[in-house]
Amino acid sequence: MGKAMARHGQTMHAHLSGVSALAAGFAAKFGCPAWGGWIGEGHDWRKYDPRWQQYLLTSVGRENHAYESAAEYWYRYGNLGLVAAYAIAGHHTHLPNYTAGLDHWKGKQVIPDGCIEWMPSVDFAVGKKALLNEFSAFLPDPESYHLWIRMLFSALVDADRLNAEAAVEPAKTAFRRQYESFEQLEEKFDAYLTGLQQEAVVTSVNASRRAILAEVLQNAERQPGFFSLNVPTGGGKTLASMAFALRHRRKFGLDRVIMAIPYCSIIEQTAAIYRKIFGAVNVLEHHADFIPFDDDKKTELSAQRELAVENWDMPIVVTTNVQLLESLLGANASQVRKVHNIARSVVILDEVQMLPPDHLRPILSVLRMLVKHFGCSVVLCSATLPSLEAEWIGPSECCCPGVSSVYPLISDPEKWASELCRVRLERTGRLSRDALAARLDNERQALCIVNTKAGCRELFHALHSENKYHLSAAMCPVDRSCCLARIRADLAGDRPVVVVATQVVEAGVDFDFPVVCREWAGLDSLAQAAGRCNREGKLEYGRVILFESENRLPTGTISHGVEVAKQLPADFTLTPQYFREYFEKFYHCCCKFKDLRDFDKAKFNKRLVEESKSLYFSFHDFALDFHLIDDAWQVPVVTAYREGAGLIQELREKGPSRERFRAMQPYTVNVPKKRLEWELEVGRVAELFGVYVQNTPNWYREGVGVELGNDELLMA
């Protein structure tokens, strides 16, 4: 028999040795080069089987190799082999469960004896000592085992894909890692800050921002761990957090900066700021609505971004909580591929109060493990910092572990909350839709934020203001972005403007209105709304008016938040003291509800921790149930808004493609499944190649979106 081949043009020896070397380097970042190299060394052993080599030549039949190679490791090396087997079995699909997954292969030698001589000889007696020595760092902490295996899995998957790419598509490989050094990035950042401060108008707000930045930088050389940045809205958090991250990274030789944000609208704004500072080649923006293409033509820059999305090999990553946390706790190979590049990073969690309480246990656990075992520093950022620094969160009967030893980057948040307070709260009673519309019509510039899409739409139609805008998730992202740009232009030009919106405008949208009306919500939402009022301190105080509407509240965390906020003293203020009290009560309130009990909806403890000492994990089952956004009840529909119409027509004429599907994402809106059935029946929506698309001209209205009526679920 000639040389065994991994694929046409690449020998097995070249592939296995190449993957082994890459995986060892990736795993070295978390102290496990021997594990990375060992798993890579035999991840495709089954391909030495003559039957697989024949399949490669003829493409007749179907020959699998991942589970068979995994089984060989388990058969030869016992429990050490079982760890490798999880990674190897899933390297083309997903991390498997033990039960009804890997257990089927226990004790089986599936690679025939006849081809063992063709397989590389592994000196396991020598390697075993190194493997056990590396594992000893994790041994006392079974809660870390699942993430350790994910890291090894990630190292293998990325190494396998990169090695294959270099062999088959070397031109692609040449596009990778085309970014500047962190030294150059710091120079750019310092120059930007200097220019910004020289041009800034002398105001008390800008003086506070400079003082906050200086204090944050003083703390950047503290040892890696958990940090908090509790800065009031408008206090310069976006730049202060990056300033900390860059200096902290330099001091401790970390690899990258990752900023995770809950909303795509904030990401677009934040990424645009960072691209302006650092250059687009150094900043990866990764979320569902981002298109790395220009006018359907791939540029060199867009090709680099598309490749960087696969494994986050960029110095600065701006992404969603969904991308970050569902990768760290996911199972799919393409999703988890990036995880090893999260090790040794500064991870900034912006608007950390938005972490969903029903998944708080696994989220806080994985953050603790990143800090403890994988060389990360985690910065918890918010103007309304929740009570996560505690031994336990929630009441004793249903609690989850918090995070400890969180170092505050500013020493006196109460002081800054007082100095940066630019609004006065006014409380009013229940207002009808028409009464609220009349109040808004009497304001020259005003923003009103309500809790539901239906309420937002009805109030918008009730307004008589000549220059009015509507913003909600009933609109596609591109439409919302266009509206945001027009609103900013009106504010900059000091023109009359009234905006009615849902919470999509609350976090990270840099509006500055003299008057903001906010329907009662959780205290964090009230504070975010206040952050859109008198943001730059042009007035002595702006007005924030709290009201109750006639609309029913959405069930879930919004109604819980309203219930808790109304328990606070009548004269509460938007300060850290009351945020702490609010979140402590909020987490206690969550435990009254079945889905929120134990903060562990996806059964993290049961599936990934309880039997970890036996190396029994339910990776796939957990990942199927772990979703930060519960959107199982709704389906995306591509609208015919602007370029969306052309993309729908292209889909009809040319069929599906990855690029076309990705280009459609910013033109989609989510529709409840039950409502979709009716829309399909009457022909307003059609299905093309498994994608739902607008099928009649008036189904989507610019500036308003899809009007589905009151049967829709109502958040955002």
Sequence and secondary structure as in RCSB ss.txt:
>XXXX:A:sequence
MGKAMARHGQTMHAHLSGVSALAAGFAAKFGCPAWGGWIGEGHDWRKYDPRWQQYLLTSVGRENHAYESAAEYWY
RYGNLGLVAAYAIAGHHTHLPNYTAGLDHWKGKQVIPDGCIEWMPSVDFAVGKKALLNEFSAFLPDPESYHLWIR
MLFSALVDADRLNAEAAVEPAKTAFRRQYESFEQLEEKFDAYLTGLQQEAVVTSVNASRRAILAEVLQNAERQPG
FFSLNVPTGGGKTLASMAFALRHRRKFGLDRVIMAIPYCSIIEQTAAIYRKIFGAVNVLEHHADFIPFDDDKKTE
LSAQRELAVENWDMPIVVTTNVQLLESLLGANASQVRKVHNIARSVVILDEVQMLPPDHLRPILSVLRMLVKHFG
CSVVLCSATLPSLEAEWIGPSECCCPGVSSVYPLISDPEKWASELCRVRLERTGRLSRDALAARLDNERQALCIV
NTKAGCRELFHALHSENKYHLSAAMCPVDRSCCLARIRADLAGDRPVVVVATQVVEAGVDFDFPVVCREWAGLDS
LAQAAGRCNREGKLEYGRVILFESENRLPTGTISHGVEVAKQLPADFTLTPQYFREYFEKFYHCCCKFKDLRDFD
KAKFNKRLVEESKSLYFSFHDFALDFHLIDDAWQVPVVTAYREGAGLIQELREKGPSRERFRAMQPYTVNVPKKR
LEWELEVGRVAELFGVYVQNTPNWYREGVGVELGNDELLMA
>XXXX:A:secstr
    EEETTEEHHHHHHHHHHHHHHHHHTTT HHHHHHHHHHTTGGGGSHHHHHHHHH  S    HHHHHHHHHH
HHHHHHHHHHHHHHTTTSB  BTTTTGGGGTT   S GGGGGGS    HHHHHHHHHHHHTTTTT GGGHHHHHH
HHHHHHHHHHHHHHHHHH HHHHHHTT    HHHHHHHHHHHHHHHHHHS   HHHHHHHHHHHHHHHTTTS SS
EEEEE  TTS HHHHHHHHHHHHHHHHT  EEEEEES HHHHHHHHHHHHHHH GGGEEEESTT    BTTB  H
HHHHHHHHHHH  SSEEEEEHHHHHHHHT  BHHHHTTGGGTTTEEEEETTGGGS GGGHHHHHHHHHHHHHHS 
 EEEEEESS  S BSSEES TTS EE B  EEESSS HHHHHHHT  EEEEEEEE  HHHHHHHHHT SEEEEE 
S HHHHHHHHHH   SSEEEESTTS HHHHHHHHHHHHHHHHTT  EEEEE GGGTSS    BSEEEEES  HHH
HHHHHTTBSTT  SS EEEEEEE SS   TTHHHHHHHHHTTS TT  SSHHHHHHHHHHHHHHHTTSGGGGGG 
TT HIIIIITTGGGT  BHHHHHHH  SS  TTEEEEE  STHHHHHHHHHHHH   HHHHHHHGGGEEEEEHHH
HHHHHHTTSEEEETTEEEE STTSEETTTEE   TTS    
